[in-house]
Amino acid sequence: MAKRFDVLTPRKKNDGGTFWHRVGTAWEGDKGINIVFDSLPMPDADGRCSVSLFEPRERDGGGNGGQRQQPRQQSGGWNDLDDEVPGF
């Protein structure tokens, strides 16, 4: 079984700190690492986009004090979307 990683990008917080935003998933295989982006990282002030690979950690469903946890079950795709527009 291939080793799995979360792909995260650093984002600046208002207080000057950094938080990590998950943008995809990576798998290590025999011929290298495959990366699938769910969203694209934003460029920094120098125009560079950077990502880091982290081993997944458990998720507790919220209120975890900023600790990364196990990823949730992946969506089934477009069929899972709610097509209702609020207020209409």
PyMOL Python script that loads the backbone (N, CA, C, O; Angstrom):
from pymol import cmd

cmd.read_pdbstr("""\
ATOM      1  N   MET A   1       0.841  -1.181   0.000  1.00  0.00           N
ATOM      2  CA  MET A   1       0.000   0.000   0.000  1.00  0.00           C
ATOM      3  C   MET A   1       0.885   1.242   0.000  1.00  0.00           C
ATOM      4  O   MET A   1       1.879   1.297   0.724  1.00  0.00           O
ATOM      5  N   ALA A   2       0.529   2.233  -0.804  1.00  0.00           N
ATOM      6  CA  ALA A   2       1.318   3.459  -0.919  1.00  0.00           C
ATOM      7  C   ALA A   2       1.157   4.320   0.331  1.00  0.00           C
ATOM      8  O   ALA A   2       0.086   4.377   0.935  1.00  0.00           O
ATOM      9  N   LYS A   3       2.239   4.981   0.697  1.00  0.00           N
ATOM     10  CA  LYS A   3       2.196   5.892   1.837  1.00  0.00           C
ATOM     11  C   LYS A   3       1.478   7.175   1.411  1.00  0.00           C
ATOM     12  O   LYS A   3       1.726   7.702   0.327  1.00  0.00           O
ATOM     13  N   ARG A   4       0.583   7.676   2.279  1.00  0.00           N
ATOM     14  CA  ARG A   4      -0.254   8.828   1.973  1.00  0.00           C
ATOM     15  C   ARG A   4       0.170  10.024   2.800  1.00  0.00           C
ATOM     16  O   ARG A   4       0.584   9.884   3.951  1.00  0.00           O
ATOM     17  N   PHE A   5       0.061  11.224   2.194  1.00  0.00           N
ATOM     18  CA  PHE A   5       0.391  12.471   2.864  1.00  0.00           C
ATOM     19  C   PHE A   5      -0.699  13.503   2.608  1.00  0.00           C
ATOM     20  O   PHE A   5      -1.374  13.454   1.580  1.00  0.00           O
ATOM     21  N   ASP A   6      -0.869  14.426   3.530  1.00  0.00           N
ATOM     22  CA  ASP A   6      -1.683  15.610   3.288  1.00  0.00           C
ATOM     23  C   ASP A   6      -0.771  16.673   2.696  1.00  0.00           C
ATOM     24  O   ASP A   6       0.369  16.832   3.134  1.00  0.00           O
ATOM     25  N   VAL A   7      -1.269  17.401   1.703  1.00  0.00           N
ATOM     26  CA  VAL A   7      -0.517  18.491   1.080  1.00  0.00           C
ATOM     27  C   VAL A   7      -1.055  19.788   1.668  1.00  0.00           C
ATOM     28  O   VAL A   7      -2.240  20.090   1.527  1.00  0.00           O
ATOM     29  N   LEU A   8      -0.185  20.560   2.329  1.00  0.00           N
ATOM     30  CA  LEU A   8      -0.603  21.801   2.981  1.00  0.00           C
ATOM     31  C   LEU A   8       0.237  22.970   2.500  1.00  0.00           C
ATOM     32  O   LEU A   8       1.393  22.810   2.107  1.00  0.00           O
ATOM     33  N   THR A   9      -0.372  24.154   2.541  1.00  0.00           N
ATOM     34  CA  THR A   9       0.322  25.377   2.178  1.00  0.00           C
ATOM     35  C   THR A   9       0.268  26.343   3.360  1.00  0.00           C
ATOM     36  O   THR A   9      -0.758  26.435   4.034  1.00  0.00           O
ATOM     37  N   PRO A  10       1.359  27.064   3.618  1.00  0.00           N
ATOM     38  CA  PRO A  10       1.342  28.018   4.735  1.00  0.00           C
ATOM     39  C   PRO A  10       0.564  29.269   4.375  1.00  0.00           C
ATOM     40  O   PRO A  10       0.655  29.761   3.251  1.00  0.00           O
ATOM     41  N   ARG A  11      -0.202  29.784   5.328  1.00  0.00           N
ATOM     42  CA  ARG A  11      -0.955  31.034   5.156  1.00  0.00           C
ATOM     43  C   ARG A  11      -0.665  31.922   6.358  1.00  0.00           C
ATOM     44  O   ARG A  11      -0.537  31.441   7.485  1.00  0.00           O
ATOM     45  N   LYS A  12      -0.564  33.213   6.106  1.00  0.00           N
ATOM     46  CA  LYS A  12      -0.295  34.174   7.184  1.00  0.00           C
ATOM     47  C   LYS A  12      -1.572  34.472   7.952  1.00  0.00           C
ATOM     48  O   LYS A  12      -2.638  34.645   7.362  1.00  0.00           O
ATOM     49  N   LYS A  13      -1.452  34.531   9.288  1.00  0.00           N
ATOM     50  CA  LYS A  13      -2.565  34.933  10.145  1.00  0.00           C
ATOM     51  C   LYS A  13      -2.460  36.432  10.398  1.00  0.00           C
ATOM     52  O   LYS A  13      -1.397  37.023  10.207  1.00  0.00           O
ATOM     53  N   ASN A  14      -3.559  37.048  10.824  1.00  0.00           N
ATOM     54  CA  ASN A  14      -3.584  38.481  11.114  1.00  0.00           C
ATOM     55  C   ASN A  14      -2.596  38.871  12.211  1.00  0.00           C
ATOM     56  O   ASN A  14      -2.091  39.994  12.222  1.00  0.00           O
ATOM     57  N   ASP A  15      -2.318  37.945  13.136  1.00  0.00           N
ATOM     58  CA  ASP A  15      -1.397  38.257  14.238  1.00  0.00           C
ATOM     59  C   ASP A  15       0.070  38.030  13.862  1.00  0.00           C
ATOM     60  O   ASP A  15       0.953  38.125  14.715  1.00  0.00           O
ATOM     61  N   GLY A  16       0.328  37.729  12.580  1.00  0.00           N
ATOM     62  CA  GLY A  16       1.689  37.521  12.113  1.00  0.00           C
ATOM     63  C   GLY A  16       2.137  36.076  12.121  1.00  0.00           C
ATOM     64  O   GLY A  16       3.196  35.754  11.584  1.00  0.00           O
ATOM     65  N   GLY A  17       1.349  35.199  12.722  1.00  0.00           N
ATOM     66  CA  GLY A  17       1.684  33.778  12.753  1.00  0.00           C
ATOM     67  C   GLY A  17       1.347  33.099  11.436  1.00  0.00           C
ATOM     68  O   GLY A  17       0.986  33.753  10.458  1.00  0.00           O
ATOM     69  N   THR A  18       1.470  31.799  11.427  1.00  0.00           N
ATOM     70  CA  THR A  18       1.198  31.004  10.228  1.00  0.00           C
ATOM     71  C   THR A  18       0.235  29.877  10.577  1.00  0.00           C
ATOM     72  O   THR A  18       0.343  29.265  11.640  1.00  0.00           O
ATOM     73  N   PHE A  19      -0.710  29.605   9.675  1.00  0.00           N
ATOM     74  CA  PHE A  19      -1.520  28.392   9.795  1.00  0.00           C
ATOM     75  C   PHE A  19      -1.374  27.616   8.503  1.00  0.00           C
ATOM     76  O   PHE A  19      -0.977  28.169   7.477  1.00  0.00           O
ATOM     77  N   TRP A  20      -1.697  26.330   8.554  1.00  0.00           N
ATOM     78  CA  TRP A  20      -1.540  25.453   7.403  1.00  0.00           C
ATOM     79  C   TRP A  20      -2.905  25.119   6.819  1.00  0.00           C
ATOM     80  O   TRP A  20      -3.799  24.660   7.529  1.00  0.00           O
ATOM     81  N   HIS A  21      -3.057  25.352   5.522  1.00  0.00           N
ATOM     82  CA  HIS A  21      -4.302  25.095   4.802  1.00  0.00           C
ATOM     83  C   HIS A  21      -4.098  23.875   3.905  1.00  0.00           C
ATOM     84  O   HIS A  21      -3.162  23.832   3.108  1.00  0.00           O
ATOM     85  N   ARG A  22      -4.988  22.880   4.043  1.00  0.00           N
ATOM     86  CA  ARG A  22      -4.869  21.655   3.245  1.00  0.00           C
ATOM     87  C   ARG A  22      -5.350  21.926   1.818  1.00  0.00           C
ATOM     88  O   ARG A  22      -6.461  22.414   1.610  1.00  0.00           O
ATOM     89  N   VAL A  23      -4.495  21.602   0.831  1.00  0.00           N
ATOM     90  CA  VAL A  23      -4.844  21.827  -0.572  1.00  0.00           C
ATOM     91  C   VAL A  23      -4.864  20.543  -1.387  1.00  0.00           C
ATOM     92  O   VAL A  23      -5.179  20.588  -2.576  1.00  0.00           O
ATOM     93  N   GLY A  24      -4.542  19.405  -0.793  1.00  0.00           N
ATOM     94  CA  GLY A  24      -4.562  18.172  -1.575  1.00  0.00           C
ATOM     95  C   GLY A  24      -4.029  16.981  -0.809  1.00  0.00           C
ATOM     96  O   GLY A  24      -3.873  17.004   0.412  1.00  0.00           O
ATOM     97  N   THR A  25      -3.753  15.919  -1.591  1.00  0.00           N
ATOM     98  CA  THR A  25      -3.277  14.649  -1.056  1.00  0.00           C
ATOM     99  C   THR A  25      -2.144  14.154  -1.941  1.00  0.00           C
ATOM    100  O   THR A  25      -2.152  14.376  -3.152  1.00  0.00           O
ATOM    101  N   ALA A  26      -1.169  13.483  -1.335  1.00  0.00           N
ATOM    102  CA  ALA A  26      -0.050  12.909  -2.086  1.00  0.00           C
ATOM    103  C   ALA A  26       0.128  11.448  -1.689  1.00  0.00           C
ATOM    104  O   ALA A  26      -0.170  11.057  -0.561  1.00  0.00           O
ATOM    105  N   TRP A  27       0.621  10.648  -2.636  1.00  0.00           N
ATOM    106  CA  TRP A  27       0.911   9.243  -2.405  1.00  0.00           C
ATOM    107  C   TRP A  27       2.318   8.958  -2.886  1.00  0.00           C
ATOM    108  O   TRP A  27       2.698   9.355  -3.987  1.00  0.00           O
ATOM    109  N   GLU A  28       3.096   8.263  -2.055  1.00  0.00           N
ATOM    110  CA  GLU A  28       4.441   7.861  -2.438  1.00  0.00           C
ATOM    111  C   GLU A  28       4.366   6.481  -3.073  1.00  0.00           C
ATOM    112  O   GLU A  28       3.885   5.529  -2.457  1.00  0.00           O
ATOM    113  N   GLY A  29       4.843   6.379  -4.301  1.00  0.00           N
ATOM    114  CA  GLY A  29       4.823   5.111  -5.011  1.00  0.00           C
ATOM    115  C   GLY A  29       6.228   4.665  -5.366  1.00  0.00           C
ATOM    116  O   GLY A  29       7.206   5.265  -4.920  1.00  0.00           O
ATOM    117  N   ASP A  30       6.331   3.619  -6.162  1.00  0.00           N
ATOM    118  CA  ASP A  30       7.623   3.068  -6.556  1.00  0.00           C
ATOM    119  C   ASP A  30       8.429   4.034  -7.422  1.00  0.00           C
ATOM    120  O   ASP A  30       9.660   4.013  -7.396  1.00  0.00           O
ATOM    121  N   LYS A  31       7.736   4.881  -8.189  1.00  0.00           N
ATOM    122  CA  LYS A  31       8.436   5.757  -9.135  1.00  0.00           C
ATOM    123  C   LYS A  31       8.397   7.221  -8.735  1.00  0.00           C
ATOM    124  O   LYS A  31       8.706   8.083  -9.558  1.00  0.00           O
ATOM    125  N   GLY A  32       8.033   7.527  -7.512  1.00  0.00           N
ATOM    126  CA  GLY A  32       8.011   8.912  -7.074  1.00  0.00           C
ATOM    127  C   GLY A  32       6.777   9.225  -6.253  1.00  0.00           C
ATOM    128  O   GLY A  32       6.121   8.329  -5.723  1.00  0.00           O
ATOM    129  N   ILE A  33       6.468  10.514  -6.155  1.00  0.00           N
ATOM    130  CA  ILE A  33       5.325  10.978  -5.373  1.00  0.00           C
ATOM    131  C   ILE A  33       4.293  11.587  -6.315  1.00  0.00           C
ATOM    132  O   ILE A  33       4.620  12.452  -7.128  1.00  0.00           O
ATOM    133  N   ASN A  34       3.055  11.135  -6.203  1.00  0.00           N
ATOM    134  CA  ASN A  34       1.946  11.697  -6.972  1.00  0.00           C
ATOM    135  C   ASN A  34       1.180  12.660  -6.086  1.00  0.00           C
ATOM    136  O   ASN A  34       0.865  12.338  -4.941  1.00  0.00           O
ATOM    137  N   ILE A  35       0.878  13.848  -6.612  1.00  0.00           N
ATOM    138  CA  ILE A  35       0.156  14.867  -5.860  1.00  0.00           C
ATOM    139  C   ILE A  35      -1.124  15.215  -6.594  1.00  0.00           C
ATOM    140  O   ILE A  35      -1.110  15.476  -7.797  1.00  0.00           O
ATOM    141  N   VAL A  36      -2.245  15.217  -5.855  1.00  0.00           N
ATOM    142  CA  VAL A  36      -3.539  15.630  -6.392  1.00  0.00           C
ATOM    143  C   VAL A  36      -3.973  16.857  -5.608  1.00  0.00           C
ATOM    144  O   VAL A  36      -4.120  16.799  -4.387  1.00  0.00           O
ATOM    145  N   PHE A  37      -4.179  17.975  -6.312  1.00  0.00           N
ATOM    146  CA  PHE A  37      -4.602  19.216  -5.678  1.00  0.00           C
ATOM    147  C   PHE A  37      -6.118  19.326  -5.714  1.00  0.00           C
ATOM    148  O   PHE A  37      -6.730  19.170  -6.771  1.00  0.00           O
ATOM    149  N   ASP A  38      -6.732  19.597  -4.554  1.00  0.00           N
ATOM    150  CA  ASP A  38      -8.162  19.890  -4.472  1.00  0.00           C
ATOM    151  C   ASP A  38      -8.387  21.387  -4.673  1.00  0.00           C
ATOM    152  O   ASP A  38      -9.448  21.800  -5.140  1.00  0.00           O
ATOM    153  N   SER A  39      -7.405  22.183  -4.326  1.00  0.00           N
ATOM    154  CA  SER A  39      -7.394  23.621  -4.572  1.00  0.00           C
ATOM    155  C   SER A  39      -5.937  24.007  -4.787  1.00  0.00           C
ATOM    156  O   SER A  39      -5.034  23.224  -4.490  1.00  0.00           O
ATOM    157  N   LEU A  40      -5.708  25.201  -5.297  1.00  0.00           N
ATOM    158  CA  LEU A  40      -4.345  25.623  -5.586  1.00  0.00           C
ATOM    159  C   LEU A  40      -3.842  26.579  -4.512  1.00  0.00           C
ATOM    160  O   LEU A  40      -4.606  27.401  -4.005  1.00  0.00           O
ATOM    161  N   PRO A  41      -2.554  26.475  -4.161  1.00  0.00           N
ATOM    162  CA  PRO A  41      -1.994  27.388  -3.164  1.00  0.00           C
ATOM    163  C   PRO A  41      -1.894  28.806  -3.723  1.00  0.00           C
ATOM    164  O   PRO A  41      -1.714  29.003  -4.925  1.00  0.00           O
ATOM    165  N   MET A  42      -2.013  29.784  -2.833  1.00  0.00           N
ATOM    166  CA  MET A  42      -1.883  31.190  -3.217  1.00  0.00           C
ATOM    167  C   MET A  42      -0.410  31.569  -3.212  1.00  0.00           C
ATOM    168  O   MET A  42       0.339  31.105  -2.352  1.00  0.00           O
ATOM    169  N   PRO A  43       0.022  32.409  -4.161  1.00  0.00           N
ATOM    170  CA  PRO A  43       1.417  32.857  -4.137  1.00  0.00           C
ATOM    171  C   PRO A  43       1.696  33.762  -2.938  1.00  0.00           C
ATOM    172  O   PRO A  43       0.809  34.466  -2.455  1.00  0.00           O
ATOM    173  N   ASP A  44       2.943  33.730  -2.467  1.00  0.00           N
ATOM    174  CA  ASP A  44       3.330  34.619  -1.375  1.00  0.00           C
ATOM    175  C   ASP A  44       3.718  35.986  -1.946  1.00  0.00           C
ATOM    176  O   ASP A  44       3.514  36.237  -3.134  1.00  0.00           O
ATOM    177  N   ALA A  45       4.266  36.855  -1.125  1.00  0.00           N
ATOM    178  CA  ALA A  45       4.618  38.215  -1.547  1.00  0.00           C
ATOM    179  C   ALA A  45       5.665  38.216  -2.662  1.00  0.00           C
ATOM    180  O   ALA A  45       5.749  39.179  -3.424  1.00  0.00           O
ATOM    181  N   ASP A  46       6.466  37.149  -2.768  1.00  0.00           N
ATOM    182  CA  ASP A  46       7.483  37.052  -3.810  1.00  0.00           C
ATOM    183  C   ASP A  46       6.980  36.321  -5.050  1.00  0.00           C
ATOM    184  O   ASP A  46       7.743  36.094  -5.989  1.00  0.00           O
ATOM    185  N   GLY A  47       5.687  35.947  -5.059  1.00  0.00           N
ATOM    186  CA  GLY A  47       5.107  35.251  -6.201  1.00  0.00           C
ATOM    187  C   GLY A  47       5.336  33.754  -6.216  1.00  0.00           C
ATOM    188  O   GLY A  47       5.048  33.101  -7.219  1.00  0.00           O
ATOM    189  N   ARG A  48       5.856  33.183  -5.115  1.00  0.00           N
ATOM    190  CA  ARG A  48       6.116  31.747  -5.040  1.00  0.00           C
ATOM    191  C   ARG A  48       4.949  31.018  -4.392  1.00  0.00           C
ATOM    192  O   ARG A  48       4.356  31.507  -3.430  1.00  0.00           O
ATOM    193  N   CYS A  49       4.628  29.851  -4.921  1.00  0.00           N
ATOM    194  CA  CYS A  49       3.647  28.955  -4.299  1.00  0.00           C
ATOM    195  C   CYS A  49       4.427  27.809  -3.677  1.00  0.00           C
ATOM    196  O   CYS A  49       5.256  27.188  -4.343  1.00  0.00           O
ATOM    197  N   SER A  50       4.170  27.522  -2.405  1.00  0.00           N
ATOM    198  CA  SER A  50       4.868  26.424  -1.753  1.00  0.00           C
ATOM    199  C   SER A  50       3.878  25.513  -1.052  1.00  0.00           C
ATOM    200  O   SER A  50       2.855  25.959  -0.533  1.00  0.00           O
ATOM    201  N   VAL A  51       4.203  24.233  -1.047  1.00  0.00           N
ATOM    202  CA  VAL A  51       3.413  23.241  -0.322  1.00  0.00           C
ATOM    203  C   VAL A  51       4.372  22.352   0.456  1.00  0.00           C
ATOM    204  O   VAL A  51       5.549  22.235   0.113  1.00  0.00           O
ATOM    205  N   SER A  52       3.858  21.734   1.497  1.00  0.00           N
ATOM    206  CA  SER A  52       4.613  20.764   2.296  1.00  0.00           C
ATOM    207  C   SER A  52       3.770  19.518   2.455  1.00  0.00           C
ATOM    208  O   SER A  52       2.541  19.585   2.474  1.00  0.00           O
ATOM    209  N   LEU A  53       4.439  18.378   2.568  1.00  0.00           N
ATOM    210  CA  LEU A  53       3.758  17.104   2.771  1.00  0.00           C
ATOM    211  C   LEU A  53       3.870  16.720   4.234  1.00  0.00           C
ATOM    212  O   LEU A  53       4.956  16.742   4.813  1.00  0.00           O
ATOM    213  N   PHE A  54       2.734  16.366   4.828  1.00  0.00           N
ATOM    214  CA  PHE A  54       2.684  15.951   6.224  1.00  0.00           C
ATOM    215  C   PHE A  54       1.947  14.623   6.320  1.00  0.00           C
ATOM    216  O   PHE A  54       1.004  14.373   5.570  1.00  0.00           O
ATOM    217  N   GLU A  55       2.380  13.775   7.244  1.00  0.00           N
ATOM    218  CA  GLU A  55       1.628  12.554   7.502  1.00  0.00           C
ATOM    219  C   GLU A  55       0.288  12.937   8.107  1.00  0.00           C
ATOM    220  O   GLU A  55       0.229  13.823   8.960  1.00  0.00           O
ATOM    221  N   PRO A  56      -0.795  12.282   7.679  1.00  0.00           N
ATOM    222  CA  PRO A  56      -2.117  12.615   8.227  1.00  0.00           C
ATOM    223  C   PRO A  56      -2.188  12.316   9.718  1.00  0.00           C
ATOM    224  O   PRO A  56      -1.584  11.362  10.206  1.00  0.00           O
ATOM    225  N   ARG A  57      -2.936  13.148  10.428  1.00  0.00           N
ATOM    226  CA  ARG A  57      -3.188  12.936  11.857  1.00  0.00           C
ATOM    227  C   ARG A  57      -4.679  12.779  12.072  1.00  0.00           C
ATOM    228  O   ARG A  57      -5.481  13.130  11.206  1.00  0.00           O
ATOM    229  N   GLU A  58      -5.055  12.241  13.249  1.00  0.00           N
ATOM    230  CA  GLU A  58      -6.475  12.056  13.562  1.00  0.00           C
ATOM    231  C   GLU A  58      -7.201  13.388  13.631  1.00  0.00           C
ATOM    232  O   GLU A  58      -6.628  14.399  14.035  1.00  0.00           O
ATOM    233  N   ARG A  59      -8.470  13.381  13.232  1.00  0.00           N
ATOM    234  CA  ARG A  59      -9.331  14.559  13.387  1.00  0.00           C
ATOM    235  C   ARG A  59     -10.367  14.236  14.447  1.00  0.00           C
ATOM    236  O   ARG A  59     -10.845  13.105  14.534  1.00  0.00           O
ATOM    237  N   ASP A  60     -10.715  15.236  15.257  1.00  0.00           N
ATOM    238  CA  ASP A  60     -11.705  15.008  16.306  1.00  0.00           C
ATOM    239  C   ASP A  60     -13.025  15.705  16.005  1.00  0.00           C
ATOM    240  O   ASP A  60     -13.943  15.672  16.824  1.00  0.00           O
ATOM    241  N   GLY A  61     -13.130  16.338  14.832  1.00  0.00           N
ATOM    242  CA  GLY A  61     -14.393  16.972  14.463  1.00  0.00           C
ATOM    243  C   GLY A  61     -14.485  18.431  14.866  1.00  0.00           C
ATOM    244  O   GLY A  61     -15.555  19.027  14.742  1.00  0.00           O
ATOM    245  N   GLY A  62     -13.410  19.025  15.341  1.00  0.00           N
ATOM    246  CA  GLY A  62     -13.434  20.452  15.652  1.00  0.00           C
ATOM    247  C   GLY A  62     -12.909  20.737  17.033  1.00  0.00           C
ATOM    248  O   GLY A  62     -12.784  19.831  17.857  1.00  0.00           O
ATOM    249  N   GLY A  63     -12.599  21.996  17.294  1.00  0.00           N
ATOM    250  CA  GLY A  63     -12.142  22.408  18.611  1.00  0.00           C
ATOM    251  C   GLY A  63     -10.880  21.704  19.052  1.00  0.00           C
ATOM    252  O   GLY A  63     -10.732  21.372  20.228  1.00  0.00           O
ATOM    253  N   ASN A  64      -9.961  21.469  18.115  1.00  0.00           N
ATOM    254  CA  ASN A  64      -8.783  20.679  18.442  1.00  0.00           C
ATOM    255  C   ASN A  64      -7.562  21.527  18.748  1.00  0.00           C
ATOM    256  O   ASN A  64      -6.446  21.007  18.744  1.00  0.00           O
ATOM    257  N   GLY A  65      -7.735  22.809  19.013  1.00  0.00           N
ATOM    258  CA  GLY A  65      -6.613  23.647  19.397  1.00  0.00           C
ATOM    259  C   GLY A  65      -5.579  23.827  18.307  1.00  0.00           C
ATOM    260  O   GLY A  65      -4.402  24.041  18.600  1.00  0.00           O
ATOM    261  N   GLY A  66      -6.000  23.742  17.042  1.00  0.00           N
ATOM    262  CA  GLY A  66      -5.087  23.951  15.935  1.00  0.00           C
ATOM    263  C   GLY A  66      -4.287  22.729  15.531  1.00  0.00           C
ATOM    264  O   GLY A  66      -3.444  22.814  14.638  1.00  0.00           O
ATOM    265  N   GLN A  67      -4.535  21.590  16.171  1.00  0.00           N
ATOM    266  CA  GLN A  67      -3.794  20.387  15.832  1.00  0.00           C
ATOM    267  C   GLN A  67      -4.427  19.712  14.623  1.00  0.00           C
ATOM    268  O   GLN A  67      -5.645  19.546  14.559  1.00  0.00           O
ATOM    269  N   ARG A  68      -3.586  19.323  13.662  1.00  0.00           N
ATOM    270  CA  ARG A  68      -4.070  18.590  12.488  1.00  0.00           C
ATOM    271  C   ARG A  68      -4.394  17.172  12.899  1.00  0.00           C
ATOM    272  O   ARG A  68      -3.707  16.584  13.734  1.00  0.00           O
ATOM    273  N   GLN A  69      -5.443  16.623  12.309  1.00  0.00           N
ATOM    274  CA  GLN A  69      -5.844  15.276  12.669  1.00  0.00           C
ATOM    275  C   GLN A  69      -6.225  14.486  11.445  1.00  0.00           C
ATOM    276  O   GLN A  69      -6.155  14.998  10.328  1.00  0.00           O
ATOM    277  N   GLN A  70      -6.634  13.228  11.639  1.00  0.00           N
ATOM    278  CA  GLN A  70      -6.939  12.305  10.552  1.00  0.00           C
ATOM    279  C   GLN A  70      -7.929  12.908   9.570  1.00  0.00           C
ATOM    280  O   GLN A  70      -8.947  13.458   9.990  1.00  0.00           O
ATOM    281  N   PRO A  71      -7.654  12.819   8.263  1.00  0.00           N
ATOM    282  CA  PRO A  71      -8.549  13.386   7.273  1.00  0.00           C
ATOM    283  C   PRO A  71      -9.924  12.718   7.283  1.00  0.00           C
ATOM    284  O   PRO A  71     -10.060  11.536   7.599  1.00  0.00           O
ATOM    285  N   ARG A  72     -10.928  13.503   6.930  1.00  0.00           N
ATOM    286  CA  ARG A  72     -12.280  12.971   6.828  1.00  0.00           C
ATOM    287  C   ARG A  72     -12.403  12.097   5.595  1.00  0.00           C
ATOM    288  O   ARG A  72     -11.556  12.144   4.703  1.00  0.00           O
ATOM    289  N   GLN A  73     -13.448  11.308   5.548  1.00  0.00           N
ATOM    290  CA  GLN A  73     -13.736  10.497   4.374  1.00  0.00           C
ATOM    291  C   GLN A  73     -13.918  11.417   3.175  1.00  0.00           C
ATOM    292  O   GLN A  73     -14.605  12.434   3.270  1.00  0.00           O
ATOM    293  N   GLN A  74     -13.310  11.069   2.057  1.00  0.00           N
ATOM    294  CA  GLN A  74     -13.404  11.888   0.857  1.00  0.00           C
ATOM    295  C   GLN A  74     -14.834  11.919   0.333  1.00  0.00           C
ATOM    296  O   GLN A  74     -15.589  10.958   0.484  1.00  0.00           O
ATOM    297  N   SER A  75     -15.189  13.033  -0.280  1.00  0.00           N
ATOM    298  CA  SER A  75     -16.506  13.214  -0.869  1.00  0.00           C
ATOM    299  C   SER A  75     -16.709  12.239  -2.019  1.00  0.00           C
ATOM    300  O   SER A  75     -15.743  11.810  -2.649  1.00  0.00           O
ATOM    301  N   GLY A  76     -17.938  11.894  -2.291  1.00  0.00           N
ATOM    302  CA  GLY A  76     -18.264  11.033  -3.414  1.00  0.00           C
ATOM    303  C   GLY A  76     -18.244  11.767  -4.741  1.00  0.00           C
ATOM    304  O   GLY A  76     -18.389  11.136  -5.788  1.00  0.00           O
ATOM    305  N   GLY A  77     -18.073  13.059  -4.728  1.00  0.00           N
ATOM    306  CA  GLY A  77     -18.006  13.822  -5.977  1.00  0.00           C
ATOM    307  C   GLY A  77     -19.162  14.791  -6.103  1.00  0.00           C
ATOM    308  O   GLY A  77     -19.757  15.210  -5.110  1.00  0.00           O
ATOM    309  N   TRP A  78     -19.473  15.143  -7.352  1.00  0.00           N
ATOM    310  CA  TRP A  78     -20.497  16.147  -7.635  1.00  0.00           C
ATOM    311  C   TRP A  78     -21.861  15.769  -7.085  1.00  0.00           C
ATOM    312  O   TRP A  78     -22.654  16.655  -6.767  1.00  0.00           O
ATOM    313  N   ASN A  79     -22.157  14.486  -6.963  1.00  0.00           N
ATOM    314  CA  ASN A  79     -23.471  14.065  -6.462  1.00  0.00           C
ATOM    315  C   ASN A  79     -23.693  14.440  -5.011  1.00  0.00           C
ATOM    316  O   ASN A  79     -24.836  14.458  -4.552  1.00  0.00           O
ATOM    317  N   ASP A  80     -22.619  14.744  -4.268  1.00  0.00           N
ATOM    318  CA  ASP A  80     -22.739  15.111  -2.858  1.00  0.00           C
ATOM    319  C   ASP A  80     -23.057  16.582  -2.654  1.00  0.00           C
ATOM    320  O   ASP A  80     -23.363  16.998  -1.536  1.00  0.00           O
ATOM    321  N   LEU A  81     -22.992  17.372  -3.712  1.00  0.00           N
ATOM    322  CA  LEU A  81     -23.195  18.816  -3.573  1.00  0.00           C
ATOM    323  C   LEU A  81     -24.664  19.157  -3.380  1.00  0.00           C
ATOM    324  O   LEU A  81     -25.547  18.518  -3.953  1.00  0.00           O
ATOM    325  N   ASP A  82     -24.910  20.169  -2.566  1.00  0.00           N
ATOM    326  CA  ASP A  82     -26.264  20.686  -2.358  1.00  0.00           C
ATOM    327  C   ASP A  82     -26.477  21.780  -3.404  1.00  0.00           C
ATOM    328  O   ASP A  82     -25.793  22.802  -3.365  1.00  0.00           O
ATOM    329  N   ASP A  83     -27.399  21.590  -4.326  1.00  0.00           N
ATOM    330  CA  ASP A  83     -27.625  22.538  -5.416  1.00  0.00           C
ATOM    331  C   ASP A  83     -28.541  23.683  -5.045  1.00  0.00           C
ATOM    332  O   ASP A  83     -28.808  24.547  -5.880  1.00  0.00           O
ATOM    333  N   GLU A  84     -29.030  23.717  -3.820  1.00  0.00           N
ATOM    334  CA  GLU A  84     -29.920  24.784  -3.395  1.00  0.00           C
ATOM    335  C   GLU A  84     -29.147  26.095  -3.182  1.00  0.00           C
ATOM    336  O   GLU A  84     -28.074  26.092  -2.579  1.00  0.00           O
ATOM    337  N   VAL A  85     -29.689  27.203  -3.673  1.00  0.00           N
ATOM    338  CA  VAL A  85     -29.076  28.512  -3.476  1.00  0.00           C
ATOM    339  C   VAL A  85     -29.782  29.158  -2.305  1.00  0.00           C
ATOM    340  O   VAL A  85     -31.002  29.316  -2.342  1.00  0.00           O
ATOM    341  N   PRO A  86     -29.043  29.545  -1.247  1.00  0.00           N
ATOM    342  CA  PRO A  86     -29.671  30.148  -0.072  1.00  0.00           C
ATOM    343  C   PRO A  86     -30.409  31.433  -0.429  1.00  0.00           C
ATOM    344  O   PRO A  86     -29.912  32.242  -1.213  1.00  0.00           O
ATOM    345  N   GLY A  87     -31.567  31.613   0.132  1.00  0.00           N
ATOM    346  CA  GLY A  87     -32.325  32.844  -0.057  1.00  0.00           C
ATOM    347  C   GLY A  87     -33.178  32.876  -1.309  1.00  0.00           C
ATOM    348  O   GLY A  87     -33.826  33.887  -1.577  1.00  0.00           O
ATOM    349  N   PHE A  88     -33.200  31.806  -2.082  1.00  0.00           N
ATOM    350  CA  PHE A  88     -34.004  31.796  -3.315  1.00  0.00           C
ATOM    351  C   PHE A  88     -35.039  30.720  -3.307  1.00  0.00           C
ATOM    352  O   PHE A  88     -35.793  30.582  -4.269  1.00  0.00           O
TER     353      PHE A  88
END
""", "prot")
cmd.dss("prot")
cmd.show_as("cartoon", "prot")
cmd.util.cbc("prot")
cmd.orient("prot")
